[in-house]
């Protein structure tokens, strides 16, 4: 009996212990599950926070870039506004086109040294103007002038008074037809005749279809007023490089002398770059102009003539 009671007590105790052991293991398993869930939740929260931080950093970067761009645009706009309102400075002369004049350091003696492209001004053998001597008197064909009343413009280009006529004014010599481009004035005359220099000269510059140039030189002496010159003087611009467009017309024929005999030789342009291969015709009969007309020009340009150049054995023809 005692054994039976002991056995029953033992079984009961075992059952109790088993039950007690099972109930004790449950909290341990639950805590493990809770810890795992908490770890997973923390990981998700950390990942979400990292994502939010990255998005915020991106937004801040975009905003900063936009702010910087806006500031740069505003600065550029302000600078453009200031530049537009400020007085515009004249552009500096281009390095390939320096200034030249008729005297001093930029005068004719130094033209060839001012710009390498003007070297022929010093080294050329067919330069203009020249002192015309010992011309070969021949029966030369007359120069055919086909000028007509035309619109014109007047400009003071800083070296002389230059007049440009409308299209349709021509001169023909040796079966070549040249169109009048412009005419301008020099004081005193650049060309000499047997050493004599005249009060002024007018150069009528022509060009043919192939680009060849021909210049007709008119020698001016004191005498009667010159109507065409006066028309130019009446329309002188008030500022250099200002172009005046008169409402009247001008006929270059009125500049020409009545007698049309001439000297002819090959020369150059008488201003930089002094290009050679230019046909020159110097009219033998001078054209008269009033002393007051000459004095008016001398107030603007008292001296704008290149010195005569060596003839270098050139052939000079003279019409009979």
LINFENSUL-V818825 format. One line per field, one symbol per residue. phi: phi as a letter, one per 40 degrees, with the letter a starting at -180 (. if undefined). psi: psi as a letter, one per 30 degrees, with the letter a starting at -180 (. if undefined). A space follows every 10 residues. Layout:
BEGIN
phi->???
psi->???
END
This chain:
BEGIN
phi->.dcccccccc cccccccccc ccccccdccc cccccccccc cccccccccc cccccccccc cccccccccc cccccccccc cccccccccc ccdcccbccb abagcbcdcb dcccadcbdc dbbcbbcbcb ccbfcccacc cccccbcada cabbaccgba cbbbbcchbb bbafgbbbcc cababbbccc cbbfgcbcda abbccbaccc gcbabbbbcb bciccbcccc ccccbcccbc gccbbcccbb bcdccccccb cacbacaacc bdcgdcgccb bbccccbcac dccccccccc bcaabcccbd cfgccbbbcc
psi->eeeeeeeeee eeeeeeeeee eefefeeeee eeeeeeeeee eeeeeeeeee eeeeeeeeee eeeeeeeeee eeeeeeeeee eeeeflkkkk kkkkffilll aglafglefg effekffgef ffflghllll jjlhkjklik klkjkillkl lllkkjgffl kkkklllgkl kkkhgkkkkk elllkkkake lljhfkklel lkkjklkafg gkkkkkkkkk lkblkjeeee eeefgklflk gkkkjlfllk jfeffklekg llkklkblkg lkghkagkkk jjkeklkkkk eeeeeeefee ifjhkklklk fhgkkkkkk.
END
